[in-house]
Amino acid sequence: MKCPHCHEHIDNSECAASMGRVGGAAKSEAKIQASKVNGRLGGRPIKNCKRCGNPSLKIIKKMPRIWYYECSDCGNEQFVEKF
């Protein structure tokens, strides 16, 4: 893709990233109301351990696309891929 102003080549991923930033920064009344409702519900749910089922996971390591968790009750380590 070429820039319409300077006619230099623009990478497709850079173009998609910049459009995502612009779209994500938009604040509509619907987004504001949805954010308030989600906040009242308590935000993101707590992750449960796959072995013992207790909601006592703590993040022990964050990598670019994988987060490692450890259960404080049974010591089980698990990971979640974030995409």
VOPAGU-2260 file (C-alpha; in pm, 1 decimal, decimal comma):
REM VOPAGU-2260
SITE   aa  ch    i         X         Y         Z
SITE  MET   A    0       0,0       0,0       0,0
SITE  LYS   A    1     128,3     349,0     -80,7
SITE  CYS   A    2      83,1     663,1     123,7
SITE  PRO   A    3    -145,3     905,3     -63,6
SITE  HIS   A    4      69,2    1200,6      47,4
SITE  CYS   A    5     434,6    1096,9      13,7
SITE  HIS   A    6     385,8     781,9    -202,5
SITE  GLU   A    7     608,6     569,6      24,0
SITE  HIS   A    8     530,9     202,9      87,2
SITE  ILE   A    9     327,9     133,6     404,5
SITE  ASP   A   10     325,5    -214,4     555,9
SITE  ASN   A   11     -23,9    -366,4     584,1
SITE  SER   A   12      22,0    -449,1     953,7
SITE  GLU   A   13     120,2     -87,4    1029,0
SITE  CYS   A   14    -187,8      33,7     844,3
SITE  ALA   A   15    -415,5    -208,6    1034,0
SITE  ALA   A   16    -257,3    -111,5    1366,3
SITE  SER   A   17    -311,5     258,9    1307,6
SITE  MET   A   18    -675,4     204,4    1204,6
SITE  GLY   A   19    -729,4      -6,9    1517,4
SITE  ARG   A   20    -586,9     268,7    1737,9
SITE  VAL   A   21    -821,2     524,9    1584,2
SITE  GLY   A   22   -1125,1     297,1    1609,9
SITE  GLY   A   23   -1044,1     186,3    1965,1
SITE  ALA   A   24   -1004,6     543,2    2082,6
SITE  ALA   A   25   -1354,5     635,7    1969,1
SITE  LYS   A   26   -1593,4     703,5    2257,1
SITE  SER   A   27   -1959,7     673,8    2184,8
SITE  GLU   A   28   -2243,1     691,0    2433,2
SITE  ALA   A   29   -2300,3     317,0    2384,9
SITE  LYS   A   30   -1936,1     235,4    2471,7
SITE  ILE   A   31   -1948,9     453,7    2782,9
SITE  GLN   A   32   -2269,3     287,4    2905,7
SITE  ALA   A   33   -2134,1     -63,5    2833,4
SITE  SER   A   34   -1814,3      15,7    3024,8
SITE  LYS   A   35   -2013,7     133,1    3327,0
SITE  VAL   A   36   -2228,9    -180,6    3326,1
SITE  ASN   A   37   -1922,4    -407,5    3297,5
SITE  GLY   A   38   -1756,8    -223,0    3585,6
SITE  ARG   A   39   -2060,6    -277,5    3808,1
SITE  LEU   A   40   -2046,9    -649,7    3733,4
SITE  GLY   A   41   -1695,2    -667,8    3876,4
SITE  GLY   A   42   -1478,4    -668,7    3565,6
SITE  ARG   A   43   -1306,6    -980,9    3436,8
SITE  PRO   A   44   -1386,3   -1311,4    3608,3
SITE  ILE   A   45   -1125,6   -1481,0    3826,8
SITE  LYS   A   46    -953,9   -1777,1    3663,7
SITE  ASN   A   47   -1000,1   -2114,6    3832,0
SITE  CYS   A   48    -732,9   -2381,3    3867,5
SITE  LYS   A   49    -783,2   -2667,5    3622,0
SITE  ARG   A   50    -666,4   -2926,1    3877,4
SITE  CYS   A   51    -839,0   -2829,0    4204,0
SITE  GLY   A   52   -1098,7   -2576,9    4077,0
SITE  ASN   A   53   -1015,1   -2308,0    4334,3
SITE  PRO   A   54   -1007,6   -1944,8    4216,2
SITE  SER   A   55    -661,1   -1883,4    4356,8
SITE  LEU   A   56    -443,6   -1838,3    4047,9
SITE  LYS   A   57    -168,7   -1579,3    4042,1
SITE  ILE   A   58      26,4   -1464,5    3738,7
SITE  ILE   A   59     387,8   -1575,6    3774,3
SITE  LYS   A   60     522,3   -1486,4    3429,0
SITE  LYS   A   61     401,9   -1284,2    3129,9
SITE  MET   A   62     547,0   -1344,1    2787,7
SITE  PRO   A   63     430,9   -1171,3    2468,2
SITE  ARG   A   64     153,5   -1422,1    2391,8
SITE  ILE   A   65     155,5   -1663,1    2687,3
SITE  TRP   A   66      74,5   -1592,0    3052,5
SITE  TYR   A   67     177,8   -1845,5    3316,4
SITE  TYR   A   68     -35,2   -1891,1    3628,6
SITE  GLU   A   69      28,2   -2081,1    3951,4
SITE  CYS   A   70    -234,5   -2206,3    4197,3
SITE  SER   A   71    -154,2   -2106,3    4555,1
SITE  ASP   A   72    -351,2   -2406,1    4689,8
SITE  CYS   A   73    -218,4   -2704,2    4492,0
SITE  GLY   A   74      89,5   -2552,2    4320,4
SITE  ASN   A   75     -33,9   -2643,3    3971,8
SITE  GLU   A   76     116,8   -2432,7    3694,2
SITE  GLN   A   77     -84,6   -2360,4    3381,0
SITE  PHE   A   78     -62,8   -2120,9    3090,6
SITE  VAL   A   79    -308,6   -1927,1    2880,1
SITE  GLU   A   80    -237,1   -1814,3    2525,6
SITE  LYS   A   81    -339,1   -1453,6    2460,2
SITE  PHE   A   82    -405,7   -1355,7    2101,0
